[in-house]
């Protein structure tokens, strides 16, 4: 098992968790309100996180899906970082989205080289 595969699996688990949370958690409902995002945007985010997490794992066998999923997460995390800056969250609150964006950019690059 390579570091790449470990990071893919951990990233997928993170997004499976947050996808389910986005769809079901009262705390996430309140967070999306705080972000100024609608209920539909919250649900769409949750579904995209679940699909993307599955795509990351599928990408281990078919790298094209990994490129799409990791690239999508990189964009999603860039938007998340921008939203956090817009609502004036602290750097510490905003940092996870930036870290996940950079990690998913690396995964996109890595999956691309497996094509």
C-alpha positions in Angstrom: 0.0 0.0 0.0 1.4 3.4 -1.0 1.1 6.8 0.6 -1.0 7.8 -2.4 -3.5 5.0 -1.7 -3.6 5.8 2.0 -4.3 9.5 1.3 -7.0 8.6 -1.2 -8.8 6.3 1.3 -8.6 8.8 4.2 -9.8 11.6 1.9 -12.7 9.5 0.7 -13.6 8.6 4.3 -13.5 12.3 5.3 -15.8 13.2 2.4 -18.2 10.3 3.1 -18.4 11.4 6.7 -19.0 15.1 5.8 -21.4 14.2 2.9 -23.6 12.2 5.4 -23.3 15.0 7.9 -24.3 17.6 5.3 -27.4 15.7 4.6 -28.4 14.7 8.1 -26.8 16.7 10.8 -28.5 19.6 12.6 -25.1 21.1 13.2 -24.3 21.2 9.5 -27.7 22.7 8.7 -26.8 25.5 11.1 -23.3 25.9 9.6 -24.7 26.2 6.1 -27.1 28.9 7.3 -24.1 30.7 8.9 -22.3 30.4 5.5 -25.3 32.1 3.9 -26.0 29.0 1.8 -29.5 27.6 1.1 -30.9 24.2 2.1 -30.6 23.1 -1.6 -27.0 24.1 -1.7 -26.4 22.1 1.5 -28.0 19.0 0.1 -26.2 19.4 -3.2 -22.9 19.7 -1.4 -23.7 16.5 0.6 -24.6 14.5 -2.5 -21.5 15.8 -4.4 -19.3 14.8 -1.4 -20.7 11.3 -1.3 -20.4 10.9 -5.1 -16.9 12.3 -5.1 -15.8 10.1 -2.2 -17.0 7.0 -4.2 -15.2 8.4 -7.2 -11.9 8.7 -5.3 -12.1 5.0 -4.4 -13.2 4.0 -7.9 -10.2 6.0 -9.1 -7.8 3.5 -7.6 -9.0 1.1 -10.3 -10.0 3.6 -13.0 -7.9 6.8 -12.6 -10.2 8.9 -14.8 -12.7 8.9 -11.9 -10.0 9.9 -9.5 -9.1 12.9 -11.6 -12.7 14.0 -11.8 -13.4 13.5 -8.1 -10.1 14.9 -6.7 -10.4 17.9 -9.1 -14.0 18.5 -8.1 -13.0 18.4 -4.4 -10.2 20.9 -5.1 -12.7 23.3 -6.6 -15.2 22.6 -3.8 -12.6 23.3 -1.1 -11.5 26.5 -2.9 -15.1 27.7 -2.8 -15.3 26.6 0.9 -12.2 28.6 1.7 -13.7 31.7 -0.1 -17.0 31.4 1.7 -15.1 31.2 5.1 -13.1 34.3 4.2 -16.3 36.1 3.1 -18.0 35.4 6.4 -14.8 36.5 8.2 -14.0 33.2 9.8 -10.6 33.0 11.4 -7.5 31.6 9.6 -7.7 28.5 11.9 -11.4 27.9 10.9 -10.5 28.4 7.2 -7.3 26.4 7.1 -8.9 22.9 6.8 -10.5 23.8 3.5 -7.2 25.2 2.2 -5.3 22.0 3.3 -8.0 19.8 1.6 -7.8 21.9 -1.5 -4.1 21.5 -1.8 -4.3 17.7 -1.0 -6.9 17.2 -3.7 -4.8 19.2 -6.2 -2.0 16.8 -5.5 -4.4 13.8 -5.8 -5.7 15.2 -9.1 -2.1 15.5 -10.4 -1.3 12.0 -9.2 -4.4 10.4 -10.7 -3.7 12.2 -13.9 -0.3 10.5 -14.2 -2.0 7.1 -13.8 -4.1 7.6 -16.9 
